[in-house]
Amino acid sequence: MKKFLLNSLLLVFALGVLTQCKKDDDKLELVQIAKVITVDQMRALPVGITNPTKLEKSGKIYIYQDFLFINEPNKGVHIYNNINPSAPVNIAFLQIPGNVDLAVSNNILYADSYVDLLAFDLSAMENIREVKRVKDVFMQFYVNNSVQKYVVTYKDSLIRRSTSNNKVMMDASASYSSSGQGGSMARFTLLNNHLYTVGQSDLSLFDVKTASNPVFVKSINLGWGVETIFPYENKLFIGTNRGMHIFNASDAANPVKLS
């Protein structure tokens, strides 16, 4: 019953604050509707390498060696052979539900999957393997519940808007592929054998001295409005909607706030 009520409230909220993504002459709009699933259901979603698919919406772009990685928000990562930068070839799609950012070091790709951090071995591009899942490190996606943990996900849906009576009605041919928002600003960065990630209000640290075995170290609260992170000369510059945090990361596991 709690889950039903929670899903109902999220649906009402989504319909009330929907942001129009695409509109045509038939008054159809592609919108995002919130959906709640259990963390067990989230971790049971398919993860791994598949055949190349068409890129529909690009997020973070990452270049590593002769490969180009392009995130499709909340779906996964498109992989391109970039030996000829003027004509990259789409060679595979790495399915990662809830993914919006990534970083690569020593042939290991790090990617978020809702509340978890995943690590993939890129040694053989035709056989990319998940080598580790670090659970419960991106807590902003959780919906608090005393009995079960739930994760907020989003679905693309086509709706038809009636302008005559100002009502919104679901179209019978609704599409339900996973989707979400993902910005072009980096939220993952690597420095001194550590992976640093920023969420809406915190900085998370992972020890990646052994690249295939990322270990969560700790989170540092930064307050709301965090947007991006950039490393430079043993410092971390963390942009927010109010200004910038600067950390000295000479001691990589214990960054010290300078301003």
N, C-alpha and C positions, 0 to 999 in steps of 0.2 A: 504493500500500500504506500509506504514512504517513497519508494522508487517511482511509482506511478504518479504520485502527487508532484514529485520533484521534476519529472519529465514534463508534466502538464504545465507547471509554472514556467519552466524554461522555454517551452513552445510559445506560451503567451507572451513572455518577455521578448523572444526573438521576433515574433510578428510585430511587436510594438516598436522595435528599434532597428528593424532591418535596414541595411544599407544596400541600395540598388547596385547590382553588378553589371547587368546587361538587360537591354530592353529593345523590343522590336515593334513593328507596326501592329502586331496582334496583342499588344499590352502584356506580353510575357516577360517576367523578370527572373533572373537567376539570383537566388538569395541563399544565405547560410542560416540553417536552423540548428539550434543547440540540441544535442542528444546526450543523455547520460548512460554510461555503461559501467559495469563493475571492472575493477582493475584486473581481475582474472580474465574477463572477456577481452579486455584490451590486450593482454599479453598472449592471448590465443589467436590474435589476428595474424594473417600470413606475413612473414618477413623473409626476404631473401631475393636472390637474383632471378630475373625473368627476361623474356625477350624485350627488345627495345620497343618503346611506345612513343606516341606523339606527345611532345611537350605542349601542354595547354596553358599553363600559368607558371611563370618562372619566379623563383625566390632567390636564395643565396647561390652565387656562382663561385666555384673554387677550382683553381688550376693546380694540378700536381703532376710533375714529370710531363709525359706526352698525353695526358688525359684531362678532360674538362668534365667537371661534376656540376650539374645544375639541379638544384632542389625544386621539386614541385610541392608547394606547401601542403603539409599534412598527408602526403602520399608517399614520397620517397625521393630518390635521386636518379636522374638520367645521366648516363655515362657516355661520353663521346671520345673517340680517338681523335686527338688534336695534333697529330704529327703535321698535318697541313692546316694551319690556323685559318686559312681562307675558306676551307671546306671541311669542317669537323664532321665526323661520321658517327651517327648514333648507333652504339653497339650493344647497349643493355640498359635495363631499368632495375634499380635496387629498391625493392618495395620495403618501406619503413613507415608504418602508420604513425601519424602525429609528428612527423619530422619537419622542422623548419630551419635547422642550421647544421653545420658540419665543419670538421677540420680533419686534416690528414697529416700523419707523421710516421716515418719509418714503415711505410706500406700498411699502416693501420688507419682506417677511416673511423672517426668518432662522430656519432649522430644521436640527436635526441629522438626519443619515441615517447611522446607524452611525458610521463613522470620518470622514465628510465633513460639511462645513457647506454647506447649500444656501441660495440667495437667490432669492426669487420676487417678481415685479412684480405688485402688487395694483391698478394703475391702472384696470384693467377687470376687475371681479370675475367677469364671465362668460368671461374669457379670461386667467386667471392663467398667467404664463409663468415658467419657470425661467430666470434670467439669469446665474447663476454657481454653480459648484460648487468649493469650496475643499477639496482632497483631503488626507487623512491628518492630520487635526488632533485627532481624538478617539481616541487610540491605545489606550485601555483595552479596546476591542473586538477588538483583534488577538490572534490566536494565533500565537506566534513559529514560524517555519519558515524554514530556510535557503534553500529553493528558491522557494517560493510563499507569498504572504500569504493568510491565512485569517481570516474574520470569524465570530465566534460569534453565531448567531441563535437564535431560539426559535420553537417551533411549539405551538399549542394541540392537545391530543390527549385524546380520551375513553378512559379505561381502566376496566376492570371489576375490582374488588377482590374476591377470594374470601376470605371471613372464615373458612371452614371449615379451610383449610390455610395461611392467611396469605400467599398468593401474589398477585402482581399480574399480570394478563394484559391485553394490548391488546384492546380491543373491535374487532370487525370493521368497525364503522361509524365509525372514528376520523375526527375532523375536523382539518384541517391548515391553518387560517388563522393568519397571523402574529400573534404576541402577545408580550407581555413586561410588565415592571413599570415603572410610571412614577408618581413621587410627585407630590403637589400643591405641593411646595415648589419655588420658582423656582431653576433652574440657569443661566438666561440673564438678563442685565440690560443695559440701555443707559445710558451716562453719558458726557457730553462727547465725542460723536461716536465713541465706542468701544463695541463689544459685548464684554462679559465673560461667559465661560462657566466653569463649574466641573465637573470630572470627579470621579472617586473620590479623586484625590490631587493635582490641579493646578488652577491658574487659567490660562485661555487668553484672550489679548487679540486683538481684530480691529479694525483701523482701518476705520470706516464713514463717513468724511467724505464720500465718494462712495457714497451708500447702495447703489446697485446693484452696487458693486464692492468687496465686503469683502476686506480684505487681512489675512492672518494676520501678527501681529507677533511674539508669543513665548508661551511657557508658563512658569509659575512653579510650582515644586514646593511643595506644602503638606503633604505627608505624608498617610497614609491616613485615611479617615473623613469626607471632605468631603461635605456634604449640601445646602447652599443658599447663595445669595448675595443681598444686599440693599444698594442704594445709598442714601446719605443725605449731603447737603451735602459733595460731593466726597470722600466716604469709601465704602469697600466693606466691608461686614460679611459675613464668610464663616463660616457655621455648620458645625461638625463634630460628631462624636459624642463629642468630648472637650472642646469649648469653642468659642471663636470667634477667628478671625483678623480684625484690623482693618488696612486699608490706606488710606493717603492717596493719592487719585487725582487730585490737583490737576494733576499732569503725567500726563495720561491714558494715555500710552504707557509710562510708567515708574512704576507704583504702588509706594509705599514702605510696607513693613510697619511698623506702629506697635506692635502687640502680637499 
